[in-house]
Amino acid sequence: MQKDKYILITGGAGFIGSHTYVELLNSGYTPVIADDLRNSNRLVLKNLEKITGKTILIAEIDVTDFDKLEKVFEKYNFHGIIHFAAYKAVGESVKEPLKYYENNIGSLVQTLKLAIKFEVESFVFSSSCTVYGAPDDKNEVTEEEVQLLANSPYGQTKIIGELILRDFQKANPNFKMVALRYFNPIGAHPSGLIGEFPIGTPNNLLPYITQTAIGKLNELTVFGDDYNTEDGTCIRDYIHVCDLAKAHVKALEFGEKCENGCLEFINVGTGKGNSVLEIIKQFELLTKLKLNYKIGPRREGDVPAIYANTDKVSGLLNWRTEYTLSDAIEHAWNWEKNLQHEN
Ligand code: UFG
């Protein structure tokens, strides 16, 4: 019988983590979640079991707690680690920077310490396009264009996280490390059983749209229509969360092939930008609903336009998107409708 290939996914009950859990199982791995559910919902665990037909392996622990995390490493002979566990609300990070540094840096450091101790050399880090700050006129960013200062403490924790990986890999050259720089993940699993669970009022565009359409929120405010873009609203690279999840599996597989160790920073986006108004129009078209929205002032810290150069992710990881923007919007809407029956 083949031995289980256990993969630790810290923060595996979250939005991207839960979708990655499914893709890992689909690819023959055995994922083990470490997550204290502080920013997720127990429904995700129940529905992960429905989707996969397998009992979930989870340690409900704070990933910054070295002793508790060590017990998880003792229990499973991990083949690789995908490290998601982190706070991610940009606005909150400006108000409570220490909370972000303590959790996001702390969880990374503890996980890496245990990776050395237990010789788990394959490591995927959850980074963000926030490391690019505001790009120049061309708006398409390649992996070399990292800034030294991000726009928020949240962004800073991703830049520092990447710097930690650089130093760590220099000291431990056998490690195979990939930092995936996510653009804007949206959508939900096509089954409608898992998706994004914003706690409180959402910050991100898609959950704000779906919650407005379903009547949980009154009105969406479009943050500014006076940017130097075609329709005046900001442009982002929206990527289906299941495509993003698959990129993690590809990153692990890539790591397995670099026998002598490696460290790569890789964009994961579609390579296409869409404006806020385009997303709203597409949502209205697909759902045949009229969205209640108004144009408001700009949101502080927003960059006018950014999208991924995808040469590296397609070349090195042999990864391509499978879902369209319409698929992502439809899946997000199905998920929102299904959630209604849960409450
Ligand atoms: N937007 C609105 N109204 C809203 C919410 C968002 O108009 O109610 C607009 C924003 O101004 C922006 C676009 O929708 O133009 C996307 O905003 P999101 O908040 O969904 O996403 P961001 O691009 O601001 O943030 C994302 C990730 C962050 C990451 C950042 C890096 O959510 O984790 O990209 O640029 F740090």
Boltz pocket constraint, residues with backbone or C-beta under 6 A from the ligand:
constraints:
  - pocket:
      binder: B
      contacts: [[A, 88], [A, 90], [A, 128], [A, 129], [A, 130], [A, 154], [A, 155], [A, 183], [A, 184], [A, 202], [A, 203], [A, 204], [A, 205], [A, 206], [A, 208], [A, 220], [A, 221], [A, 222], [A, 223], [A, 224], [A, 233], [A, 234], [A, 235], [A, 236], [A, 276], [A, 299], [A, 302], [A, 303]]
      max_distance: 6.0
